[in-house]
Amino acid sequence: MPSTPLLMIPGPIEISDAVFAATCVRPASHLAPGFKHAFAGALRKMRTVWRASADHHPFVVAGGGTLAMEAAATNLVDPGHTVLVVNTGVFGDRMVEMLRRRGANVLQVGAEPGHTVPLAEVRNALHEHRPHALFATHVDTSTGVRVDVAGLAGLAREVEALSIFDGVCATGAEVFEMASWGADVYLTASQKAIGLPAGLALWMASPRALEARRALNSPPPMTLDWLAWLPILEAYGREDDAYFSTPPTTLIPALDVSLGELVEEGIDAVFARHASVAARMRGAFGAMGLQSLSHAPANTITALLWPNGADGRALAAIRDRGVIVAGGLHPVVRSTYFRVGHMGAVTRDVDALRRTVEAVGEGLRAVGGEVDVAAGLAAFDGV
Ligand SMILES: *Cc1c(COP(=O)(O)O)cnc(C)c1O
């Protein structure tokens, strides 16, 4: 049962009943057999959800998506390395800043807010500059833009650059194939499509990425060091005792439950569910008269321009109708749009999705927005 008000932002998201139950327990020891068993299960299921192979390395560390990004920046890049960032919004900007602080020579290819970067432009930049690594955001949460990760990973391999993808608003919802696409790092956080409360940074590293860490001249900060965590995660994978820094012993068993739901449904079915829900939500919002900010829309989030007559005041009016959506985030266009998240457990709940469409429409209308709520609901219902 989702909560009231319904949380329809791009993370944290509504969680399933089973995940909720798993989080409502007394803390376990990090050496308890049950905890080690759950940790091993979670690591195994990560490989399935990421579409990784046996030689890829899953990491689960207390923290958020930002920590996973910084771990990638500091484990793969030495000061002086040239790197290329495919920058589609706020999280691309964040990656650029982290890489600059690491002392990298940061090149960027970008686009206007709401647009993706053409692959041809990325290919040119890669062949011209031969960077050590390429960084991109799978779904930019600030604009709802999705990039072509398969294409970017392939281009990076053409020039033997590492490819690192921020999947924080995508992993577990958008199609991703770690092994067959040849991506080197795919990172996320627990509070997005993975479907947990906030608190875990999750990533998968390829053997090539591990080699790049081993070849580094300037080691990363100790708490971010992949090589400090690797033996711990390998030990947990065997259900052995291990300690470096205490893992979140409540969230990790909940992670095993959450990933278990995805694995049981089948990851292809999970991806298909998100695609069909996104199409249905966009269809309803479009029929209502709303326009998408994103010209390459994601399946996890929809960014919508405020209609004539409405603005940020509508957020409170929508919340009064039982649904929490998010305001704009991209600094250049922040006041022109709002964002609706549709990922995780809630995408199985047609009633909650319909309530979202209705609350958004009624809330917009309450502040004077020009929308046709009935047309939006009719489109949602398929009539
Ligand atoms: C939410 C998000 C982050 C940051 O994750 P935190 O857990 O808030 O640190 C990074 N990248 C993207 C694409 C995100 O959506």
The ligand as a Tripos MOL2 file, in Angstrom:
@<TRIPOS>MOLECULE
LIG
   15    15     1     0     0
SMALL
NO_CHARGES

@<TRIPOS>ATOM
      1 C1         19.4630   11.4880   -7.2460 C.3       1 LIG1
      2 C2         20.5780   11.4910   -8.2360 C.ar      1 LIG1
      3 C3         21.9270   11.6020   -7.8400 C.ar      1 LIG1
      4 C4         22.3250   11.8590   -6.4240 C.3       1 LIG1
      5 O1         21.9920   10.8270   -5.5740 O.3       1 LIG1
      6 P1         22.0110   11.0940   -4.0010 P.3       1 LIG1
      7 O2         21.6500    9.7730   -3.4130 O.co2     1 LIG1
      8 O3         21.0200   12.1760   -3.7350 O.co2     1 LIG1
      9 O4         23.4050   11.5200   -3.6380 O.co2     1 LIG1
     10 C5         22.9020   11.5290   -8.8060 C.ar      1 LIG1
     11 N1         22.5850   11.3520  -10.1050 N.ar      1 LIG1
     12 C6         21.3240   11.2600  -10.5210 C.ar      1 LIG1
     13 C7         21.0550   11.0570  -11.9680 C.3       1 LIG1
     14 C8         20.2800   11.3200   -9.5980 C.ar      1 LIG1
     15 O5         19.0190   11.2230  -10.0170 O.3       1 LIG1
@<TRIPOS>BOND
     1     1     2 1
     2     2     3 ar
     3     2    14 ar
     4     3     4 1
     5     3    10 ar
     6     4     5 1
     7     5     6 1
     8     6     7 2
     9     6     8 1
    10     6     9 1
    11    10    11 ar
    12    11    12 ar
    13    12    13 1
    14    12    14 ar
    15    14    15 1
@<TRIPOS>SUBSTRUCTURE
     1 LIG1         1 GROUP 0 **** ****
